[in-house]
Amino acid sequence: MDGLYKTKNHIDDVRESTAINAVSGNSDASQVDPTEPADQTVITPRGNDQFNEVIHQKGGGSMTQHSKPVVTVLTAPGEQEPPGMDAVRARADVRFACDEPTLRDTLPGTDIMMVTDFRTEALAAAWHTADKLQWIHATSAGVDALMFPDLIRGDVTVTNARGIFDRTIAEYVLCTILMFAKDFPNSIRLQMKHQWKHRDTERAEGKQVLVVGAGSIGRQIGRLVGAAGLKAHGIARKPRKEDPDFVAVHGNDDLYEQLGHADFVVIAAPLTPQTEGLFDEKAFKAMKNSARLINIGRGPIVKTDDLITALENGEIAGAGLDVFEEEPLAEDHPLWDMENVTMTAHMAGDFIGWKRALTDQFLENFDRWHKGDELFNLVDKELGYAGSK
């Protein structure tokens, strides 16, 4: 969906940074990036290194003389240090925090924060100790957990990782569409039973895809499914008469009408007060009985109980889910056993090397900050997301 700022569309969507061995509800917690060294240490707070330099930030005043800027990296408890941090240390005094107590210790004197835990509540709790903070960078596309009132009202700049995950999420969506069209879930079940059963399957070309959230990720989805011969329509805050990535972009007010035309409905919107619970009983009843829902946005945008009812009653034909209201999904959750549902563990955009790509993106913006240039991927704090071109 559109944001207030027109920002640079960089490295190319959140997606989200993963906590290794986290004991919280992070569905990505069990994943290890194979590009990371195996001997990385668990994060602990670090002290300052001083050197003679004077740094000025455009619109933010000057840094303390004879010191590097201070960057605090906020991770999930137990998460390993992000790859590429030596390059950050070459530019700044780097501190680490992983919860509210450690953040209270490290936040005073901090100029910049790099937040890798997209579910964190520690920043809001420790906010009163932020005495110099100018800029927060979230290594995720979604920043809903960071949007607490004091931050929204204040003058601290927020940026996100828009662009990093766009292509891989779009690939995931196209894969899911084709998987449903070619009945792959049933083929896998038949294979496990050693049963040979010929069936006719759907032709994907010409099917209509409705992308709810026509921002950076949504645009990439539109481009990719369009290249495969599907007809991509978008939903945004405001309609757009001409858009190179969609047949048409409709306004939010047209959502329910457009749901009735779509063969595949893709949720690519950020979680905001306006989108939370958007897909409920009313939305599912507006969809075609043959339609499939694909959610790569945020779990709470879908009311899970209403989705299960719609699937059981045949109001929609299936769902491909990468995000959920509660993560990880409970072992006894009914979604596990539904034959018209496919699920993945909040990993749609996570490609090999994604963690290093997030650090590189932060460094690119850091260098712009250092020179006093405008940052890219600025988040509109009132809307809760970064704008798209």
C-alpha positions as CSV (number, residue, x, y, z in Angstrom):
1,M,0.0,0.0,0.0
2,D,1.2,3.6,-0.6
3,G,3.1,5.5,2.0
4,L,3.4,9.2,2.5
5,Y,7.1,9.4,1.5
6,K,8.4,8.8,-2.0
7,T,11.5,6.9,-1.3
8,K,14.3,5.1,-3.2
9,N,13.4,1.6,-4.2
10,H,16.6,-0.2,-3.1
11,I,18.1,-3.6,-2.8
12,D,14.8,-5.1,-2.6
13,D,10.4,-6.8,1.8
14,V,10.6,-8.4,6.0
15,R,11.6,-9.8,5.4
16,E,12.2,-10.4,9.1
17,S,15.3,-11.2,11.1
18,T,15.4,-14.6,12.7
19,A,16.3,-15.4,16.3
20,I,18.5,-18.4,16.7
21,N,17.5,-20.6,19.6
22,A,14.9,-18.0,20.6
23,V,12.4,-19.2,23.2
24,S,9.8,-16.7,22.2
25,G,7.1,-17.2,19.6
26,N,9.3,-16.6,16.6
27,S,8.5,-19.2,13.9
28,D,11.9,-18.6,12.3
29,A,13.8,-19.4,15.5
30,S,15.0,-22.8,14.5
31,Q,16.6,-21.7,11.2
32,V,20.3,-21.2,10.8
33,D,21.7,-19.2,7.8
34,P,24.2,-21.5,6.2
35,T,26.3,-18.5,5.1
36,E,27.1,-17.6,8.7
37,P,30.2,-18.9,10.5
38,A,29.4,-21.7,12.9
39,D,31.5,-20.2,15.7
40,Q,29.6,-16.9,16.0
41,T,29.1,-15.8,19.5
42,V,25.8,-15.1,21.3
43,I,25.2,-11.4,21.6
44,T,26.4,-9.5,24.7
45,P,26.6,-5.8,25.3
46,R,29.9,-4.2,24.3
47,G,31.7,-1.0,25.3
48,N,32.7,2.0,23.2
49,D,35.8,2.6,21.0
50,Q,36.8,6.2,20.6
51,F,38.7,7.8,17.8
52,N,39.2,11.4,16.6
53,E,36.4,12.3,14.2
54,V,33.7,14.8,13.9
55,I,30.5,13.6,12.3
56,H,27.6,15.8,11.2
57,Q,24.1,14.6,10.3
58,K,21.8,16.6,8.1
59,G,19.0,18.0,10.1
60,G,20.2,16.1,13.2
61,G,22.9,18.3,14.6
62,S,26.5,17.3,15.1
63,M,27.9,14.2,16.7
64,T,29.9,14.4,19.9
65,Q,33.4,15.6,19.0
66,H,36.2,13.0,19.0
67,S,33.9,10.0,18.9
68,K,32.4,7.5,16.5
69,P,28.6,7.5,16.3
70,V,27.1,4.9,18.6
71,V,25.0,2.1,17.0
72,T,23.0,-0.2,19.2
73,V,22.0,-3.5,17.7
74,L,18.8,-4.9,19.3
75,T,18.4,-8.6,18.7
76,A,16.2,-11.4,20.1
77,P,17.5,-13.2,23.1
78,G,20.0,-15.8,22.1
79,E,20.3,-14.6,18.5
80,Q,23.8,-14.7,17.0
81,E,25.5,-11.5,15.9
82,P,24.4,-10.5,12.4
83,P,26.9,-11.3,9.7
84,G,28.9,-8.4,8.4
85,M,29.1,-6.5,11.7
86,D,32.9,-5.9,11.3
87,A,32.0,-3.5,8.6
88,V,29.7,-1.7,11.0
89,R,32.4,-1.6,13.7
90,A,34.8,0.1,11.2
91,R,32.3,3.0,11.0
92,A,30.8,3.1,14.5
93,D,31.0,2.1,18.1
94,V,28.7,-0.9,18.2
95,R,26.8,-2.0,21.2
96,F,24.4,-5.0,21.6
97,A,21.2,-5.5,23.5
98,C,18.8,-8.4,23.5
99,D,16.1,-7.5,26.0
100,E,14.8,-4.6,28.1
101,P,17.5,-4.6,30.8
102,T,20.4,-4.7,28.4
103,L,18.8,-2.1,26.2
104,R,18.4,0.2,29.2
105,D,22.1,-0.1,29.7
106,T,23.1,0.5,26.1
107,L,20.5,3.0,24.8
108,P,21.9,6.1,26.6
109,G,24.3,7.8,24.2
110,T,23.1,5.7,21.2
111,D,22.7,7.7,18.0
112,I,21.4,4.8,15.8
113,M,19.6,1.6,16.4
114,M,19.6,-1.5,14.2
115,V,16.7,-3.7,15.2
116,T,16.8,-7.3,14.1
117,D,14.0,-8.6,16.4
118,F,10.8,-7.6,14.5
119,R,8.6,-8.7,17.5
120,T,10.5,-6.8,20.2
121,E,8.7,-4.9,23.0
122,A,12.0,-3.9,24.6
123,L,12.4,-0.6,22.8
124,A,9.0,0.7,24.0
125,A,9.9,-0.4,27.6
126,A,13.3,1.2,27.5
127,W,12.4,4.3,25.5
128,H,12.8,6.7,28.4
129,T,16.6,6.1,28.3
130,A,17.0,7.2,24.7
131,D,18.7,10.6,25.1
132,K,20.5,11.0,21.7
133,L,18.7,8.6,19.4
134,Q,18.2,10.0,15.9
135,W,17.5,7.0,13.6
136,I,16.1,3.5,14.0
137,H,16.6,0.9,11.2
138,A,14.5,-2.2,11.3
139,T,15.9,-5.2,9.4
140,S,12.4,-6.3,8.4
141,A,9.7,-5.0,6.2
142,G,7.1,-4.9,8.9
143,V,7.6,-2.4,11.7
144,D,4.3,-2.8,13.5
145,A,6.0,-3.9,16.8
146,L,8.0,-0.6,16.8
147,M,5.1,1.7,16.3
148,F,4.4,2.7,19.9
149,P,3.0,6.1,20.6
150,D,6.1,7.9,21.9
151,L,8.1,6.8,18.8
152,I,5.3,7.9,16.5
153,R,5.0,11.3,18.1
154,G,8.7,11.9,18.3
155,D,11.3,13.1,15.7
156,V,13.3,9.9,15.5
157,T,13.6,8.7,11.9
158,V,12.6,5.1,11.1
159,T,13.7,3.1,8.1
160,N,13.0,-0.5,7.2
161,A,14.3,-3.4,5.0
162,R,11.9,-2.8,2.1
163,G,13.3,-4.3,-1.1
164,I,15.4,-7.1,0.4
165,F,12.8,-9.8,0.2
166,D,10.6,-8.6,-2.6
167,R,11.7,-11.0,-5.3
168,T,11.9,-14.1,-3.2
169,I,8.5,-13.5,-1.7
170,A,7.1,-13.0,-5.2
171,E,8.7,-16.3,-6.2
172,Y,7.0,-18.0,-3.2
173,V,3.6,-16.6,-4.3
174,L,4.0,-17.7,-7.9
175,C,5.1,-21.1,-6.7
176,T,2.0,-21.4,-4.4
177,I,-0.3,-20.4,-7.2
178,L,1.1,-22.9,-9.6
179,M,1.2,-25.6,-6.9
180,F,-2.6,-25.1,-6.3
181,A,-3.3,-25.0,-10.0
182,K,-1.4,-28.2,-10.7
183,D,-2.8,-30.0,-7.6
184,F,0.6,-30.7,-6.2
185,P,-0.6,-31.2,-2.6
186,N,-2.8,-34.0,-3.7
187,S,0.0,-35.4,-5.9
188,I,2.3,-35.6,-2.9
189,R,-0.4,-37.3,-0.8
190,L,-0.9,-39.9,-3.6
191,Q,2.8,-40.4,-3.9
192,M,3.1,-41.1,-0.2
193,K,0.4,-43.8,-0.6
194,H,2.1,-45.2,-3.7
195,Q,-1.1,-44.5,-5.7
196,W,-1.1,-43.7,-9.5
197,K,-4.1,-41.5,-10.3
198,H,-4.4,-39.4,-13.4
199,R,-6.3,-36.1,-13.0
200,D,-6.8,-33.0,-15.1
201,T,-5.5,-29.8,-13.5
202,E,-6.1,-26.1,-14.0
203,R,-4.5,-23.8,-16.5
204,A,-3.0,-20.9,-14.6
205,E,-2.7,-18.5,-17.6
206,G,-5.5,-15.9,-17.6
207,K,-6.4,-16.4,-13.9
208,Q,-7.0,-13.3,-11.9
209,V,-4.7,-12.5,-8.9
210,L,-5.7,-9.8,-6.4
211,V,-2.8,-8.5,-4.5
212,V,-4.0,-6.8,-1.3
213,G,-1.2,-4.3,-0.6
214,A,0.2,-2.9,-3.8
215,G,3.5,-1.6,-2.3
216,S,7.0,-2.8,-2.9
217,I,6.4,-6.5,-2.4
218,G,3.0,-6.3,-4.0
219,R,4.5,-4.7,-7.1
220,Q,7.1,-7.5,-7.5
221,I,4.3,-10.1,-7.1
222,G,2.3,-8.3,-9.8
223,R,5.3,-8.3,-12.2
224,L,6.1,-11.9,-11.7
225,V,2.6,-13.4,-11.9
226,G,2.0,-11.1,-14.9
227,A,5.1,-12.5,-16.6
228,A,3.6,-16.0,-16.1
229,G,0.4,-15.0,-17.9
230,L,-1.9,-14.3,-14.9
231,K,-3.8,-11.0,-14.6
232,A,-2.7,-9.1,-11.6
233,H,-4.9,-6.5,-9.9
234,G,-3.9,-4.5,-6.8
235,I,-5.6,-3.0,-3.8
236,A,-4.0,0.2,-2.3
237,R,-5.1,3.1,-0.1
238,K,-6.0,5.0,-3.3
239,P,-6.7,3.7,-6.8
240,R,-4.1,4.3,-9.5
241,K,-5.3,4.8,-13.1
242,E,-2.2,3.5,-14.7
243,D,0.3,1.2,-13.1
244,P,3.0,-0.8,-15.0
245,D,2.8,-3.8,-12.6
246,F,-1.0,-4.3,-12.5
247,V,-3.9,-4.5,-14.9
248,A,-5.5,-2.0,-12.4
249,V,-5.0,-0.8,-8.9
250,H,-8.2,-0.4,-6.9
251,G,-8.8,1.6,-3.8
252,N,-9.5,0.1,-0.4
253,D,-13.2,0.8,-0.8
254,D,-13.3,-1.6,-3.7
255,L,-11.9,-4.6,-1.8
256,Y,-15.0,-6.6,-1.4
257,E,-16.1,-6.1,-5.0
258,Q,-12.7,-7.2,-6.3
259,L,-12.6,-10.2,-4.0
260,G,-15.5,-11.6,-6.0
261,H,-13.5,-11.5,-9.2
262,A,-10.2,-13.1,-8.0
263,D,-9.0,-16.7,-8.5
264,F,-6.1,-16.1,-6.1
265,V,-6.1,-13.5,-3.3
266,V,-2.6,-12.6,-2.0
267,I,-2.2,-10.6,1.2
268,A,0.9,-8.5,0.9
269,A,-0.2,-5.6,3.2
270,P,1.6,-4.5,6.4
271,L,-0.1,-5.0,9.8
272,T,-1.7,-1.7,10.8
273,P,-4.9,-0.9,12.8
274,Q,-6.7,-0.7,9.5
275,T,-5.5,-4.2,8.2
276,E,-5.7,-6.2,11.4
277,G,-8.6,-8.7,11.1
278,L,-9.4,-7.4,7.6
279,F,-9.9,-11.0,6.3
280,D,-12.8,-12.1,8.3
281,E,-16.2,-13.9,7.7
282,K,-17.3,-11.0,5.5
283,A,-14.2,-11.1,3.3
284,F,-14.3,-14.9,2.8
285,K,-18.0,-14.7,1.9
286,A,-17.1,-12.1,-0.8
287,M,-14.6,-14.5,-2.4
288,K,-15.3,-17.1,-5.1
289,N,-15.9,-20.6,-3.9
290,S,-13.0,-21.7,-6.2
291,A,-10.6,-19.0,-4.9
292,R,-7.5,-19.6,-2.9
293,L,-6.0,-17.3,-0.2
294,I,-2.2,-16.7,0.1
295,N,-0.9,-14.8,3.1
296,I,2.7,-13.7,3.0
297,G,1.9,-10.4,4.9
298,R,1.2,-10.6,8.6
299,G,-0.8,-13.3,10.4
300,P,-3.2,-11.1,12.4
301,I,-4.5,-9.7,9.1
302,V,-6.5,-12.9,8.9
303,K,-9.0,-14.1,11.5
304,T,-7.9,-17.7,11.7
305,D,-11.2,-19.1,13.1
306,D,-13.1,-17.4,10.2
307,L,-10.6,-18.8,7.7
308,I,-11.1,-22.3,9.1
309,T,-14.9,-22.0,8.9
310,A,-14.7,-20.7,5.3
311,L,-12.4,-23.7,4.3
312,E,-14.6,-26.2,6.0
313,N,-17.8,-24.8,4.5
314,G,-16.3,-24.6,1.0
315,E,-16.7,-20.8,0.9
316,I,-13.1,-20.8,-0.5
317,A,-11.1,-23.6,-2.1
318,G,-7.8,-23.4,-0.2
319,A,-5.2,-21.4,1.5
320,G,-1.4,-21.1,1.3
321,L,-0.1,-19.6,4.6
322,D,3.3,-18.4,5.6
323,V,2.3,-16.3,8.5
324,F,-0.2,-16.9,11.4
325,E,-1.9,-15.1,14.2
326,E,0.1,-17.2,16.7
327,E,3.6,-18.3,15.8
328,P,4.8,-21.0,15.9
329,L,1.5,-22.7,15.2
330,A,0.4,-25.1,18.0
331,E,1.0,-28.8,17.2
332,D,-2.7,-29.6,17.7
333,H,-4.0,-26.7,15.5
334,P,-6.6,-27.8,13.0
335,L,-4.8,-26.1,10.1
336,W,-2.2,-28.8,10.1
337,D,-4.6,-31.5,9.0
338,M,-6.6,-29.6,6.4
339,E,-5.9,-31.0,2.9
340,N,-6.7,-27.7,1.2
341,V,-4.1,-25.8,3.2
342,T,-0.3,-25.5,2.7
343,M,1.9,-24.0,5.3
344,T,5.4,-22.8,5.8
345,A,7.2,-21.4,8.9
346,H,7.3,-17.6,8.2
347,M,10.1,-18.1,5.6
348,A,8.6,-17.0,2.3
349,G,11.3,-14.4,1.7
350,D,14.3,-15.9,3.4
351,F,16.9,-16.7,0.8
352,I,20.4,-18.1,1.5
353,G,22.5,-15.0,2.4
354,W,19.5,-12.8,3.5
355,K,21.0,-11.8,6.8
356,R,24.2,-10.4,5.3
357,A,22.1,-8.6,2.7
358,L,20.2,-6.9,5.6
359,T,23.5,-5.7,7.1
360,D,24.7,-4.4,3.7
361,Q,21.5,-2.5,3.3
362,F,21.9,-0.9,6.7
363,L,25.5,0.0,5.8
364,E,24.4,1.7,2.6
365,N,21.9,3.8,4.5
366,F,24.5,4.4,7.3
367,D,26.9,5.9,4.7
368,R,24.1,8.2,3.5
369,W,23.4,9.3,7.1
370,H,27.1,9.9,7.7
371,K,27.3,12.2,4.7
372,G,24.0,14.0,5.6
373,D,22.1,12.6,2.6
374,E,18.5,11.6,2.8
375,L,17.9,8.1,3.9
376,F,16.0,5.6,1.8
377,N,13.1,3.3,2.9
378,L,11.8,6.0,5.2
379,V,8.8,4.7,7.2
380,D,5.7,6.9,7.6
381,K,5.2,6.4,11.3
382,E,1.6,7.3,11.2
383,L,0.8,4.8,8.4
384,G,3.3,2.2,9.7
385,Y,5.2,1.4,6.6
386,A,7.6,2.7,4.0
387,G,6.1,4.1,0.8
388,S,6.6,2.6,-2.6
389,K,7.4,4.3,-5.9
